[in-house]
Amino acid sequence: MENVSIPFQTIDWKGVPRTEHKGETGMSYWQTIEFEGLRVRLVEYSKHYKADHWCEKGHIVYCLEGEVVNELKDGTKSILEPGMSYIVSDDLSAHRSITAEKGVKLLIIDGAFLRSNV
């Protein structure tokens, strides 16, 4: 991937359109900014959200509010709480998100730079 130049800018998330995505249970709400090879999202999962698929994409995820369980396809689970992150490259660890009573708000960054060389 070639370097992409992104000039300095601020993002007022209040002005970024919000899209809805139904999970196996619950809903997710995305606000998305895209650049060449880079996607930045503010994502909220409702309480009792469970992803309807195993995600193979790479992400850098930072928990802003609430709590989310990250389940790997092999059964391993971890919990993110405010101030915690996880990082994964494309095609290395199939994963999905699950929330309980709190729901969660996450900052998620992904793109071409997370492609694995497997």
N, C-alpha and C positions, 0 to 999 in steps of 0.2 A: 504494500500500500504506500502510495506517495503521501508526503506530508500535505495536509490541508491547512490553509491559513484561515483562521476565524478571528476577525477583528474584535477588540474589546467591546463588550456589550453587557447590559444588564437585562435580566428577564423579570418582568412583572407577571408572575404566574396567575394573578387575578384576571389578566387579559388573554390567557391562553385557553382556547376552546377545550372543553372536557368531553371525552367520549366514554360510553358505557360498554362494558364487556361482561357478559353473563358467565359465571363459573358453573361448575357442577352444582355447587350451592353458593348463594350470595352473589355479589356483584363486585366488579372492579371498575375504577374510574381513572382514566389516563388523561394527563395533559402532556402533550408531546411537542418538543422542539427538535427539528432535524437539520443536520448539516451533512455535507458529503462524507459518508463513511462513519457518521456519529449520530446517535440518537440519545436525547436527554429527556427523561420523563419524571413527572411527579405523579405517583400512583397511589391510590387509596383502595384498600380491600375492605369491604364491609365486614361486620362481625359475621361469623360462621361462613366465611368464604372458603371454598376449596376449588383450586384450579381444575379445569376440565380436561387438562392434557399434561403430559410430561414435557417440559421445556428442555430443549437441547442447546439453546442459544447461550452465549456468554454474557455475563453482566457484572457490573460493579454496583452493589446495592447498599444503600445507607438508610438505616431506620431513623425516621424523624419523630414519629409518635406511635404509640400502641405496641403491638407484639405480633410476630408472625412465626409460625413453624415452617421450616424449610425441610421438606422430605425428599430424600434421594430415592431413585428407583430401587436401590439395593436395600431400602428400609431404614437407612441411617437418617436421624432427625437432629436438627439444631434449631435453636430459638434465637431470633433477633429481637432485641429491645432497643429503645432509644439510645443512640450513640454507637451502636454496633453495625458492622458491615459484613458482607461476604463478597468474594470474588470467584468467578469461574470462567474458563474459556469455552468457546463453542465445542460441542460434541464430546465433552469429557465427562460430564456428570448430569444425567437426566434428573431434573428436579421439578418440584411443584410447591406452591405456597398454600398454607392453610391458616386461617385465623379462628380464634375462639370468641370470647365475649367482647373483646376490646376493638377489633378491627385494627388497621395499621395504615400509616402514611409513610411511603418510601420515596427516596430519590434513586432513580435507576439510570445508569449510563451503560450503553452498549454500542457496539459497532464493529467495523472491520478489524480494528486493532486487537480484538479478542479471538480472532480465528486461531484455532489450534493447528499445529503442524503434525498432527497424528496421522 
